[in-house]
Amino acid sequence: MVNLNDYLKLNSNAIVDFVERKYVPDEMSQESTFEGLAAILQGMFVHRHGSEEGKRDQAHNVLAMVIIYSMWCGWLSQAKANRGGYPLEWVDSFKKLIVDAFEIGQKYSNDQP
């Protein structure tokens, strides 16, 4: 069985390049849920921290998408565990995978600034 962390580390370049090319599907960015969350993130990070551009950028859009999908994964895994469809320990495993992927991305920035 392939270790996911090893896979992410070995494929960091391909994953980062993929997101750089097409990071948020058009159909998602046109949804009010996505736009509302991205606007909140813009207010938190752009306006509060005095960005020179003063506008939302790719990082805010991707963060909005990741928050939406992470929340969905939290809900889905817990709901399935509550119904007996998943072992309870899978819920924390899903969460750990999300955190691990973030940390691998942080470390990858040392190789690819």
FENVENWO-V528842 format. One record per residue. N is the residue number from 1. RES is the residue in one small letter. OMEGA is omega in degrees with one decimal (* if undefined). D_CENTER is the distance of its C-alpha to the mean C-alpha in Angstrom with 1 decimal. Layout:
n:N res:RES omega:OMEGA d_center:D_CENTER
n:N res:RES omega:OMEGA d_center:D_CENTER
This chain:
n:1 res:m omega:-179.0 d_center:24.4
n:2 res:v omega:175.1 d_center:21.7
n:3 res:n omega:-175.7 d_center:19.7
n:4 res:l omega:179.5 d_center:16.0
n:5 res:n omega:176.9 d_center:15.6
n:6 res:d omega:178.2 d_center:18.5
n:7 res:y omega:-179.5 d_center:17.1
n:8 res:l omega:179.1 d_center:13.9
n:9 res:k omega:-178.7 d_center:16.2
n:10 res:l omega:-176.0 d_center:18.7
n:11 res:n omega:-178.3 d_center:16.5
n:12 res:s omega:-178.1 d_center:14.3
n:13 res:n omega:-179.0 d_center:16.4
n:14 res:a omega:-178.8 d_center:16.0
n:15 res:i omega:179.2 d_center:12.2
n:16 res:v omega:178.3 d_center:12.0
n:17 res:d omega:178.9 d_center:14.9
n:18 res:f omega:-179.0 d_center:13.6
n:19 res:v omega:178.5 d_center:10.7
n:20 res:e omega:-178.0 d_center:13.5
n:21 res:r omega:-176.2 d_center:15.8
n:22 res:k omega:-167.5 d_center:14.1
n:23 res:y omega:177.9 d_center:10.7
n:24 res:v omega:179.0 d_center:11.0
n:25 res:p omega:-179.3 d_center:13.8
n:26 res:d omega:-177.6 d_center:16.7
n:27 res:e omega:177.6 d_center:17.2
n:28 res:m omega:-175.3 d_center:14.0
n:29 res:s omega:179.4 d_center:14.7
n:30 res:q omega:-179.6 d_center:18.1
n:31 res:e omega:-178.0 d_center:17.4
n:32 res:s omega:178.3 d_center:18.4
n:33 res:t omega:178.7 d_center:15.7
n:34 res:f omega:-177.3 d_center:13.1
n:35 res:e omega:179.3 d_center:15.7
n:36 res:g omega:179.2 d_center:16.6
n:37 res:l omega:179.1 d_center:13.3
n:38 res:a omega:177.9 d_center:12.8
n:39 res:a omega:176.8 d_center:16.4
n:40 res:i omega:178.9 d_center:16.0
n:41 res:l omega:176.5 d_center:13.4
n:42 res:q omega:178.9 d_center:15.9
n:43 res:g omega:-179.2 d_center:18.6
n:44 res:m omega:-170.7 d_center:17.0
n:45 res:f omega:-177.9 d_center:16.3
n:46 res:v omega:-175.0 d_center:18.6
n:47 res:h omega:-176.7 d_center:21.6
n:48 res:r omega:-175.6 d_center:21.7
n:49 res:h omega:171.0 d_center:21.4
n:50 res:g omega:176.8 d_center:23.7
n:51 res:s omega:179.0 d_center:22.0
n:52 res:e omega:-178.1 d_center:24.7
n:53 res:e omega:179.1 d_center:23.3
n:54 res:g omega:179.1 d_center:22.5
n:55 res:k omega:179.0 d_center:20.1
n:56 res:r omega:178.0 d_center:16.5
n:57 res:d omega:-176.4 d_center:15.0
n:58 res:q omega:-178.3 d_center:12.3
n:59 res:a omega:179.3 d_center:10.1
n:60 res:h omega:179.3 d_center:10.6
n:61 res:n omega:-180.0 d_center:9.9
n:62 res:v omega:178.2 d_center:6.6
n:63 res:l omega:177.2 d_center:5.7
n:64 res:a omega:-179.9 d_center:7.6
n:65 res:m omega:-179.2 d_center:6.2
n:66 res:v omega:178.0 d_center:2.8
n:67 res:i omega:179.6 d_center:5.8
n:68 res:i omega:-178.1 d_center:8.0
n:69 res:y omega:177.6 d_center:7.0
n:70 res:s omega:178.0 d_center:6.6
n:71 res:m omega:178.8 d_center:9.9
n:72 res:w omega:178.8 d_center:11.3
n:73 res:c omega:176.9 d_center:11.0
n:74 res:g omega:179.3 d_center:12.6
n:75 res:w omega:-175.3 d_center:15.2
n:76 res:l omega:-177.1 d_center:16.0
n:77 res:s omega:179.3 d_center:16.5
n:78 res:q omega:179.0 d_center:18.5
n:79 res:a omega:179.1 d_center:20.5
n:80 res:k omega:177.5 d_center:21.4
n:81 res:a omega:178.8 d_center:22.4
n:82 res:n omega:-179.8 d_center:24.5
n:83 res:r omega:179.6 d_center:26.2
n:84 res:g omega:-179.6 d_center:26.9
n:85 res:g omega:177.3 d_center:24.9
n:86 res:y omega:170.6 d_center:22.6
n:87 res:p omega:-176.4 d_center:23.9
n:88 res:l omega:-178.9 d_center:22.8
n:89 res:e omega:177.1 d_center:21.5
n:90 res:w omega:-178.6 d_center:18.9
n:91 res:v omega:178.3 d_center:17.0
n:92 res:d omega:176.7 d_center:16.6
n:93 res:s omega:176.5 d_center:15.9
n:94 res:f omega:-179.5 d_center:12.8
n:95 res:k omega:-179.5 d_center:11.6
n:96 res:k omega:178.8 d_center:12.9
n:97 res:l omega:179.1 d_center:11.1
n:98 res:i omega:179.5 d_center:7.6
n:99 res:v omega:179.0 d_center:9.4
n:100 res:d omega:-180.0 d_center:11.3
n:101 res:a omega:177.5 d_center:8.8
n:102 res:f omega:-178.4 d_center:7.7
n:103 res:e omega:176.2 d_center:11.5
n:104 res:i omega:176.3 d_center:12.5
n:105 res:g omega:176.9 d_center:10.7
n:106 res:q omega:-179.5 d_center:12.7
n:107 res:k omega:-180.0 d_center:15.7
n:108 res:y omega:180.0 d_center:15.5
n:109 res:s omega:175.0 d_center:15.9
n:110 res:n omega:178.2 d_center:19.3
n:111 res:d omega:-176.2 d_center:20.2
n:112 res:q omega:-176.7 d_center:18.8
n:113 res:p omega:* d_center:19.0
